[in-house]
Amino acid sequence: MLTLRPLFRHRLTRLLHSHSSDLPIVSLHEHKVAIGWNTQTLSKFHNIWLRDHCRCPSCFHPITKQRLLNTFSIPPDIKPVSARPVQDGLEVVWDGHTSLYPWSWLQTMSYDPKFPQMQQKSEKTLWGAKIHQRPPMVHYDQVMSDGGLYKWLTNIDQFGFCFVSGVPATTEATEELSKRIGFIRETQYGKFWDFTSDLAKGDTAYTTLALGAHTDNTYFTDPCGLQLFHLLSHTEGSGGATLLVDGFSVAAKLKQQHPDAYDVLSRLPVPAHAAGEASSFYRPSPGCGYPVLQHDANSGDLSTVRWNNDDRSVMSPSDPAIVDQWYVRH
């Protein structure tokens, strides 16, 4: 199922003819189906790709949204019996089967060529210290309704974090709030827990020592993506401030000012470990770890910042020359 935002839907119409009664032009080629959206825009789809992506109930389960068609049963040289434009989309008749592909879906999935304006990319907002003047925030009562949940998730996607005000000071309310996003992932600390500076676990977070800017779980192959912290009580003593840093903003500045350093952090795998408990030891797979900066394989955009100097293991680069690059100061 394809859901389009109003702005995105408006952009789609720009590729179609100006009159709603006009339909794209469809033509068959040896191995592909071509769709002419207008006199200047043409998309081509391989026959086998179209057959593999049929979304009818016999090929794609309408409830589970899982494939039912065995890809390996499709003949590599499959050809349509016919293909024609209809109001709802591209209708393709195969040998004993009919598929319908909505126009909006075909435009979004077009790969020959890709339409950049059709790709739904999240809008990242890079920020610095001034964000404390007006941080992204939603109220607890809003989040517990669907409209507020969408705003909460949108803020997280745009800024990387979001405060939730008015949360009852109970672990139960905190847990229910967490479940509004999804299931709670279990770690070596438990599924959901509260903690204080009592060294109940062998981790610096369970002490009164200050923690520098870091991301958690660098010793996991797949670190936790979202974390939720709730300060239930702070009636005595001082300290306890939370440091927030926009890693994407830092990376953008580093790339602009020191591209060589950015390159090193994008290539050099950094090993990590968690060994504070006598009965357990954690490290990622592979053991050499992952680069601090990881990028999307398709777009090349920065996708992950993975940094925790406290949990960093012994660096053992394959190239001795990179040691100097790793420790250089800018």
Backbone hydrogen bonds, N-H to C=O, Kabsch-Sander energy under -0.5 kcal/mol:
donor,donor_aa,acceptor,acceptor_aa,energy
3,T,1,M,-0.6
9,R,5,R,-2.8
10,H,6,P,-2.0
11,R,7,L,-1.8
12,L,8,F,-1.7
13,T,9,R,-1.4
14,R,10,H,-0.6
14,R,11,R,-0.9
15,L,12,L,-1.7
16,L,12,L,-0.8
20,S,18,S,-0.5
22,D,19,H,-1.7
25,I,36,G,-2.0
27,S,34,A,-2.2
29,H,32,K,-2.9
33,V,45,F,-2.8
34,A,27,S,-3.0
35,I,43,S,-3.1
36,G,25,I,-3.5
37,W,35,I,-0.9
37,W,41,T,-1.7
38,N,41,T,-1.3
43,S,35,I,-2.6
44,K,112,D,-2.0
45,F,33,V,-2.4
47,N,31,H,-2.8
50,L,46,H,-2.2
51,R,47,N,-2.5
52,D,48,I,-2.2
53,H,49,W,-1.2
53,H,50,L,-0.5
54,C,51,R,-1.2
59,C,56,C,-1.7
60,F,56,C,-2.4
61,H,66,Q,-2.6
65,K,61,H,-1.7
68,L,59,C,-2.8
69,L,59,C,-1.6
71,T,69,L,-0.9
73,S,70,N,-2.2
74,I,71,T,-1.5
78,I,75,P,-1.9
81,V,93,V,-3.3
82,S,93,V,-1.5
84,R,91,E,-2.5
86,V,89,G,-2.7
89,G,86,V,-0.9
90,L,101,Y,-2.9
91,E,84,R,-2.7
91,E,89,G,-0.6
92,V,90,L,-0.6
92,V,99,S,-2.9
93,V,82,S,-2.7
94,W,92,V,-0.6
94,W,97,H,-3.8
96,G,94,W,-1.3
97,H,94,W,-0.9
99,S,92,V,-3.1
101,Y,90,L,-2.5
103,W,88,D,-0.6
106,L,102,P,-2.2
107,Q,103,W,-2.3
108,T,104,S,-2.0
109,M,105,W,-2.4
110,S,106,L,-0.7
112,D,113,P,-0.8
114,K,111,Y,-0.5
118,M,115,F,-2.4
119,Q,115,F,-0.7
119,Q,116,P,-1.1
121,K,119,Q,-1.3
124,K,122,S,-0.9
125,T,158,Q,-3.1
126,L,124,K,-0.6
131,I,128,G,-1.8
132,H,129,A,-1.7
133,Q,130,K,-1.8
134,R,131,I,-1.0
138,V,163,F,-2.0
140,Y,165,S,-2.9
142,Q,139,H,-0.6
143,V,139,H,-2.2
144,M,140,Y,-1.8
145,S,142,Q,-1.9
148,G,142,Q,-1.0
149,L,142,Q,-0.5
149,L,145,S,-2.0
150,Y,146,D,-2.0
151,K,147,G,-1.6
152,W,148,G,-2.5
153,L,149,L,-2.6
154,T,150,Y,-2.4
155,N,151,K,-2.3
156,I,152,W,-2.1
157,D,153,L,-2.4
158,Q,154,T,-2.4
159,F,155,N,-3.3
160,G,155,N,-0.7
160,G,156,I,-1.7
161,F,155,N,-0.6
163,F,136,P,-2.5
165,S,138,V,-2.5
165,S,163,F,-0.5
170,T,168,P,-2.5
174,T,170,T,-1.7
175,E,171,T,-2.5
176,E,172,E,-2.3
177,L,173,A,-2.2
178,S,174,T,-2.0
179,K,175,E,-1.9
180,R,176,E,-0.6
180,R,177,L,-1.1
181,I,178,S,-1.5
182,G,178,S,-1.2
185,R,183,F,-0.5
187,T,190,G,-2.3
190,G,187,T,-1.5
198,D,196,T,-2.2
199,L,206,Y,-2.4
203,D,201,K,-2.4
206,Y,203,D,-2.2
207,T,204,T,-1.7
215,T,307,W,-3.2
220,F,217,N,-2.1
232,L,230,H,-0.9
244,L,242,T,-0.5
247,G,245,V,-1.1
250,V,246,D,-2.1
251,A,247,G,-2.4
252,A,248,F,-2.1
253,K,249,S,-2.0
254,L,250,V,-2.5
255,K,251,A,-2.6
256,Q,252,A,-1.6
257,Q,253,K,-2.8
258,H,254,L,-3.0
262,Y,258,H,-2.0
263,D,259,P,-2.2
264,V,260,D,-2.0
265,L,261,A,-2.3
266,S,262,Y,-1.0
267,R,263,D,-1.0
267,R,264,V,-0.8
268,L,264,V,-2.8
270,V,290,Y,-1.7
273,H,311,D,-2.2
274,A,282,Y,-1.9
280,S,277,E,-1.4
282,Y,274,A,-2.1
289,G,286,P,-1.9
290,Y,270,V,-1.0
292,V,265,L,-0.6
293,L,265,L,-2.3
294,Q,292,V,-0.5
294,Q,304,T,-2.5
296,D,301,D,-3.2
300,G,296,D,-1.8
303,S,294,Q,-3.0
304,T,294,Q,-1.9
306,R,292,V,-3.0
306,R,304,T,-0.5
307,W,305,V,-0.5
312,R,309,N,-0.6
313,S,271,P,-2.5
322,I,319,D,-1.8
323,V,320,P,-1.5
324,D,320,P,-0.5
325,Q,321,A,-0.9
326,W,322,I,-2.4
327,Y,323,V,-1.9
328,V,324,D,-0.5
328,V,325,Q,-0.5
